[in-house]
Amino acid sequence: MNDNSLNKLLFNAGQPPLVYKFYDKETMSFMADNALERAGLYPQHPGPVDVEMLAEDISQRVEFLSLPLQYEGATQFIYGEKPIIFVNEALMNSTAPYREHRWRFMNAHECAHIIFQDVLFQEACRRILRRNPQFNVNADNPLLFFSNSRTYKWYEYQANVGAANLLMPREHLNTVITSTIDQIADKHKTADYINSDYIVNTLAEEVSYVFNVSFTAAKIAVRDYFGIKNLSY
């Protein structure tokens, strides 16, 4: 597929009507862990997760193309087949200091689309085919869906939360946060008061370092861990 063909599909892909699926936090964490385990990529100890390898494992292929600027990546669901992940070449060519973190989060984000939503797409296609048995689905007439359709903002929220679960598995995040809190408490055991922002920022710095994610993503994960509101991916 050339770049022009993909750009046309991004804006004109036939999109089956999808049914919203609510996943609670525990379910999303379990599904992310399960995907990593099935791919043999769940880390034994806290550390960076190889989400690039995960993307190759759960997709049909990963293609690098010149996408519209608003897309760092895109997931194309295909009825009866594994999805395809498209990556914007501009992200790989960037020299910005945050490029590696964006690259890792983009891979995790697209993987999360597949983990949480491909099953919804497949069911939507089956509904269409049950209502229209004469419809011929083949390579020339596929049922497609690009997951970053603006109509489905909840898909993007799920993919962002799922990406965080993949990059920072809950079990290991708990280990890092708990041990860092112990270190903070030991360091400041004579202090009468420790500013909560200091604690959150210190935890976020450690989480960012251990899992090789951006400070922003780490801080959101820390705040979410403690149930602190007003931040979103």
Phi, psi and chi 1 to 4 in degrees:
 res  aa     phi    psi   chi1   chi2   chi3   chi4
   1 MET       -  128.0 -179.6 -176.4  -63.1      -
   2 ASN   -85.8  171.3   60.4   40.5      -      -
   3 ASP   -61.6  -41.3  -65.5   -1.8      -      -
   4 ASN   -64.7  -39.4  -71.0  -25.9      -      -
   5 SER   -63.6  -42.2  -63.6      -      -      -
   6 LEU   -66.3  -44.1  175.1   61.9      -      -
   7 ASN   -58.6  -39.0  -69.6  -17.0      -      -
   8 LYS   -65.2  -42.2 -176.8  177.2  179.7  179.9
   9 LEU   -65.8  -35.4  -81.0  172.3      -      -
  10 LEU   -57.7  -33.6  -78.9  168.9      -      -
  11 PHE  -101.2  -14.1  -66.2  104.9      -      -
  12 ASN  -128.7   14.3  -62.1  -64.3      -      -
  13 ALA   -63.7  138.4      -      -      -      -
  14 GLY   -66.9  124.5      -      -      -      -
  15 GLN  -118.6  106.5  -60.7 -175.3   -1.7      -
  16 PRO   -60.3  144.9  -22.4   33.2      -      -
  17 PRO   -66.9  118.5   24.7  -33.4      -      -
  18 LEU   -99.0  149.1  -52.7 -176.2      -      -
  19 VAL   -98.3  129.1  176.2      -      -      -
  20 TYR   -61.4  133.1  171.2   73.1      -      -
  21 LYS  -119.7  117.9  172.1   67.2  174.8  178.5
  22 PHE   -87.1  126.8  172.2   77.3      -      -
  23 TYR  -114.6  127.0  -61.0  105.2      -      -
  24 ASP   -76.5  170.7   58.4   38.0      -      -
  25 LYS   -60.5  -40.5  -71.2 -176.8  178.6 -179.9
  26 GLU   -64.7  -41.2  -69.6   73.8   18.6      -
  27 THR   -65.3  -42.6  -60.4      -      -      -
  28 MET   -63.8  -40.8  -64.9 -174.8   79.9      -
  29 SER   -63.8  -43.2  177.2      -      -      -
  30 PHE   -63.1  -44.6  172.1   80.2      -      -
  31 MET   -65.5  -38.0  -68.3  174.5   69.0      -
  32 ALA   -66.0  -46.5      -      -      -      -
  33 ASP   -59.7  -42.2  -71.5   -9.2      -      -
  34 ASN   -63.7  -39.4 -166.6   40.4      -      -
  35 ALA   -64.2  -41.5      -      -      -      -
  36 LEU   -65.6  -40.6  -70.0  170.7      -      -
  37 GLU   -66.0  -42.7  -71.5  170.3   -5.5      -
  38 ARG   -61.5  -34.0  -73.4 -160.6  -50.0  -89.8
  39 ALA   -85.1   -1.2      -      -      -      -
  40 GLY    70.4   27.5      -      -      -      -
  41 LEU  -116.8    4.4  -64.3  171.4      -      -
  42 TYR   -71.7  121.7 -168.6   87.4      -      -
  43 PRO   -71.5  144.4   24.9  -32.3      -      -
  44 GLN   -73.3  -28.7  -66.5 -176.1  -12.3      -
  45 HIS  -133.3  159.9  -51.8  -74.5      -      -
  46 PRO   -56.0  130.8  -26.6   36.3      -      -
  47 GLY   172.0  177.6      -      -      -      -
  48 PRO   -62.6  135.2  -22.2   34.1      -      -
  49 VAL   -92.2  138.0  174.8      -      -      -
  50 ASP   -81.5   78.5 -167.0  -17.5      -      -
  51 VAL   -73.8  -21.5  -73.1      -      -      -
  52 GLU   -65.4  -43.5 -175.5  174.7   -5.7      -
  53 MET   -66.4  -36.1 -175.5   67.7   71.5      -
  54 LEU   -62.1  -42.0  178.5   64.5      -      -
  55 ALA   -59.9  -40.7      -      -      -      -
  56 GLU   -68.8  -31.4  -65.7  178.5   -1.7      -
  57 ASP   -74.6  -42.0 -178.9   80.8      -      -
  58 ILE   -98.0   -3.2   67.1  175.5      -      -
  59 SER  -109.0  166.1   70.0      -      -      -
  60 GLN   -67.6  -41.8 -173.2  178.5  140.1      -
  61 ARG  -170.3  165.2   63.3 -177.4 -177.9  -85.4
  62 VAL  -116.1  123.0  178.4      -      -      -
  63 GLU  -115.6  141.8  -69.1 -170.7   16.9      -
  64 PHE  -104.5  120.5  -63.7   84.6      -      -
  65 LEU  -139.0  166.3  -65.1  171.8      -      -
  66 SER   -86.9   96.8  177.5      -      -      -
  67 LEU   -94.4  164.3  -59.9  177.9      -      -
  68 PRO   -55.4  149.6  -25.2   33.7      -      -
  69 LEU   -57.9  -29.4  -67.7  178.6      -      -
  70 GLN   -74.4   -7.6   67.2  -94.4   35.2      -
  71 TYR  -109.8  118.3  -61.5  104.0      -      -
  72 GLU   -83.2  -32.6  -72.6 -172.4  -17.6      -
  73 GLY  -155.5  166.7      -      -      -      -
  74 ALA  -150.0  142.6      -      -      -      -
  75 THR  -111.0  123.9  -62.0      -      -      -
  76 GLN  -103.9  112.4  177.6 -173.0  -37.9      -
  77 PHE   -81.5  141.5  -60.9  144.6      -      -
  78 ILE  -133.9  129.8  -52.9  170.7      -      -
  79 TYR   -61.4  127.9  177.4   61.1      -      -
  80 GLY    80.0    2.4      -      -      -      -
  81 GLU  -135.9  165.7  -60.4 -178.9   24.8      -
  82 LYS   -67.1  149.3  -80.4 -173.9  172.6 -176.4
  83 PRO   -67.9  165.7  -19.3   32.9      -      -
  84 ILE  -115.0  136.0  -60.0  172.7      -      -
  85 ILE  -103.6  127.0  -66.5  175.7      -      -
  86 PHE  -107.9  135.8  -64.3  101.3      -      -
  87 VAL  -118.7  133.8  179.1      -      -      -
  88 ASN   -71.7  123.1 -164.6  -28.1      -      -
  89 GLU   -57.9  -28.9  -69.3  176.8  -18.7      -
  90 ALA   -60.8  -32.2      -      -      -      -
  91 LEU   -67.0  -39.6 -177.4   60.8      -      -
  92 MET   -73.3  -30.2  -68.4  -55.9  -61.4      -
  93 ASN   -85.2   -8.8  -64.1  -28.3      -      -
  94 SER   -67.2  143.6  171.1      -      -      -
  95 THR  -107.5    8.2   58.0      -      -      -
  96 ALA   -60.9  143.6      -      -      -      -
  97 PRO   -61.7  -22.6   21.1  -33.2      -      -
  98 TYR   -90.9    4.6   58.3   81.4      -      -
  99 ARG   -57.7  -43.6 -175.1 -162.9   67.8   81.8
 100 GLU   -61.8  -40.2 -178.3 -179.9    4.3      -
 101 HIS   -66.7  -41.3  -69.4  154.3      -      -
 102 ARG   -64.5  -39.0  -70.7  -54.4  -50.0  165.2
 103 TRP   -62.5  -45.3  164.3 -115.5      -      -
 104 ARG   -66.9  -42.5  -74.5  174.1   50.9   72.2
 105 PHE   -68.1  -37.5 -164.5   87.4      -      -
 106 MET   -61.1  -45.9 -178.2  -81.6  -58.6      -
 107 ASN   -59.7  -45.5  -88.5  -75.2      -      -
 108 ALA   -64.7  -38.5      -      -      -      -
 109 HIS   -62.1  -47.1  177.6   97.5      -      -
 110 GLU   -68.4  -36.6  -58.7  -52.8  -32.8      -
 111 CYS   -62.6  -39.4  -74.4      -      -      -
 112 ALA   -64.5  -37.9      -      -      -      -
 113 HIS   -54.2  -45.2  -85.8  -52.2      -      -
 114 ILE   -68.0  -45.8  -65.2  173.4      -      -
 115 ILE   -62.5  -43.3  -66.6  166.0      -      -
 116 PHE   -94.6  -23.4  -63.1  113.2      -      -
 117 GLN  -122.9  -17.1  -61.7  150.6    7.8      -
 118 ASP   -61.2  -36.6 -176.1   54.5      -      -
 119 VAL   -62.0  -33.7   63.0      -      -      -
 120 LEU   -69.9  -39.1  -54.8 -177.9      -      -
 121 PHE   -64.6  -44.8  168.3   78.1      -      -
 122 GLN   -61.2  -39.7  -60.4  -62.7  -27.9      -
 123 GLU   -67.1  -39.2  176.5   54.7   33.0      -
 124 ALA   -61.7  -40.4      -      -      -      -
 125 CYS   -64.9  -41.3  -69.7      -      -      -
 126 ARG   -62.8  -35.9  -73.9 -169.1  -71.7  -88.9
 127 ARG   -62.7  -43.7  -72.7 -161.5  -53.2  -89.4
 128 ILE   -61.3  -44.6  -72.6  177.8      -      -
 129 LEU   -71.1  -30.5  -65.4  175.3      -      -
 130 ARG   -66.6  -36.4  -77.0 -164.2  -63.7  -92.3
 131 ARG   -80.6  -24.5  -64.9  169.1 -173.3  166.3
 132 ASN  -131.0   70.4  -57.1  -82.1      -      -
 133 PRO   -62.5  -18.6   21.3  -32.2      -      -
 134 GLN   -80.8   -8.8   75.8  -75.8   -2.5      -
 135 PHE   -68.6  127.3 -167.2   80.9      -      -
 136 ASN   -98.6  108.8 -176.2   25.3      -      -
 137 VAL   -97.6  119.6  178.4      -      -      -
 138 ASN  -152.7 -172.8   53.6   46.2      -      -
 139 ALA   -61.3  -31.2      -      -      -      -
 140 ASP   -86.6  -16.6  -63.9  -38.5      -      -
 141 ASN  -137.2   64.8 -170.3   33.8      -      -
 142 PRO   -83.8  160.9   33.0  -35.1      -      -
 143 LEU   -96.3  118.7  -75.3  172.1      -      -
 144 LEU  -122.9  157.5  -55.3  172.5      -      -
 145 PHE  -153.8  125.9  178.8   85.1      -      -
 146 PHE   -96.1  121.4  -78.9   93.3      -      -
 147 SER   -67.8  -19.2   63.4      -      -      -
 148 ASN   -94.5   35.9   36.6    8.5      -      -
 149 SER   -64.9  134.9  164.4      -      -      -
 150 ARG   -64.8  -18.2  -65.9  178.1 -178.6  177.5
 151 THR   -69.2  -23.2  -52.8      -      -      -
 152 TYR  -116.2   64.9  -65.6   94.3      -      -
 153 LYS   -64.5  -29.4  -68.6 -177.6  179.2  179.2
 154 TRP   -65.8  -27.9   55.5  -84.3      -      -
 155 TYR   -61.0  -42.1  -98.5   47.2      -      -
 156 GLU   -68.6  -38.7  -62.7  -53.3  -43.5      -
 157 TYR   -61.5  -47.2  170.7   77.1      -      -
 158 GLN   -60.0  -40.5  -73.7 -175.7   -8.6      -
 159 ALA   -66.5  -36.6      -      -      -      -
 160 ASN   -68.3  -45.3  -78.3  -24.3      -      -
 161 VAL   -65.0  -41.7  174.5      -      -      -
 162 GLY   -62.9  -38.1      -      -      -      -
 163 ALA   -60.9  -42.1      -      -      -      -
 164 ALA   -62.6  -40.0      -      -      -      -
 165 ASN   -64.6  -36.1  -74.9  -36.9      -      -
 166 LEU   -71.8  -42.7  -70.1  169.4      -      -
 167 LEU   -74.5  -31.4  -70.1  165.0      -      -
 168 MET  -132.0   76.2  -62.2  167.1  -80.9      -
 169 PRO   -51.5  138.7  -27.5   36.2      -      -
 170 ARG   -55.8  -41.9 -165.6   73.4  173.5 -179.5
 171 GLU   -58.7  -46.5  171.7 -165.7   15.6      -
 172 HIS   -75.7  -33.4  -65.6  -38.1      -      -
 173 LEU   -61.5  -41.7 -179.3   64.2      -      -
 174 ASN   -60.4  -42.8  177.7   69.6      -      -
 175 THR   -61.7  -46.4  -62.5      -      -      -
 176 VAL   -65.4  -44.9  172.7      -      -      -
 177 ILE   -65.0  -44.9  -72.7  177.6      -      -
 178 THR   -62.1  -46.6  -59.1      -      -      -
 179 SER   -67.6  -35.2   62.5      -      -      -
 180 THR   -70.9  -37.7  -54.6      -      -      -
 181 ILE   -61.4  -41.1  -74.4  176.9      -      -
 182 ASP   -61.0  -40.4  -70.9  -18.3      -      -
 183 GLN   -66.4  -41.6  -66.1  171.1   20.0      -
 184 ILE   -62.7  -44.5  -66.7  172.7      -      -
 185 ALA   -63.4  -40.1      -      -      -      -
 186 ASP   -68.0  -39.5 -175.4   63.4      -      -
 187 LYS   -68.3  -33.7 -179.2  178.7  178.9 -179.5
 188 HIS  -115.9   30.5  -61.5  -80.6      -      -
 189 LYS   -65.7  -18.6   57.1 -173.2  174.6 -176.9
 190 THR   -96.1   -2.7   59.6      -      -      -
 191 ALA   -78.9  143.1      -      -      -      -
 192 ASP   -77.1  -29.2  -65.3  -32.6      -      -
 193 TYR  -152.5  135.7  172.1   75.4      -      -
 194 ILE  -118.8  123.9  -58.0  175.1      -      -
 195 ASN   -60.4  132.7 -175.4  -78.2      -      -
 196 SER   -63.1  -34.4   60.1      -      -      -
 197 ASP   -63.0  -37.5  -73.1  -21.0      -      -
 198 TYR   -61.8  -43.6  168.6   80.1      -      -
 199 ILE   -63.5  -48.3  -64.9  175.4      -      -
 200 VAL   -61.2  -44.9  169.5      -      -      -
 201 ASN   -66.8  -38.9  -71.7  -24.4      -      -
 202 THR   -65.0  -43.4  -58.5      -      -      -
 203 LEU   -62.6  -42.8  -70.2  171.5      -      -
 204 ALA   -63.5  -39.1      -      -      -      -
 205 GLU   -61.7  -41.8  -72.0  173.6   -1.9      -
 206 GLU   -69.6  -43.0 -176.4   65.0   14.8      -
 207 VAL   -61.9  -42.3  168.8      -      -      -
 208 SER   -59.9  -43.5  173.3      -      -      -
 209 TYR   -67.9  -47.3  171.4   75.4      -      -
 210 VAL   -65.8  -43.4  170.7      -      -      -
 211 PHE   -98.2   -0.9  -64.5  103.3      -      -
 212 ASN    54.8   54.4 -168.2   17.7      -      -
 213 VAL  -123.5  166.8  -61.8      -      -      -
 214 SER   -67.0  156.0   70.5      -      -      -
 215 PHE   -60.4  -38.5  177.1   78.9      -      -
 216 THR   -61.5  -47.6  -61.7      -      -      -
 217 ALA   -62.9  -40.0      -      -      -      -
 218 ALA   -65.3  -40.9      -      -      -      -
 219 LYS   -66.7  -39.9 -171.7  171.3 -177.0  178.1
 220 ILE   -62.5  -42.0  -67.4  172.4      -      -
 221 ALA   -63.9  -40.6      -      -      -      -
 222 VAL   -65.7  -46.8  168.6      -      -      -
 223 ARG   -63.2  -40.6  -69.5  175.5   67.1   94.4
 224 ASP   -65.3  -37.7 -179.3   70.2      -      -
 225 TYR   -57.7  -39.4 -178.4   88.9      -      -
 226 PHE   -95.1    4.3  -70.7  106.5      -      -
 227 GLY    73.8   26.9      -      -      -      -
 228 ILE   -86.1  125.2  -56.8  172.7      -      -
 229 LYS   -88.4 -173.6  -54.9  -58.6 -178.3 -178.4
 230 ASN    74.9   16.0  -58.3  -35.5      -      -
 231 LEU  -130.8  142.8  -85.1  178.5      -      -
 232 SER  -143.0  156.9   61.9      -      -      -
 233 TYR   -71.5      -  -71.1   94.4      -      -
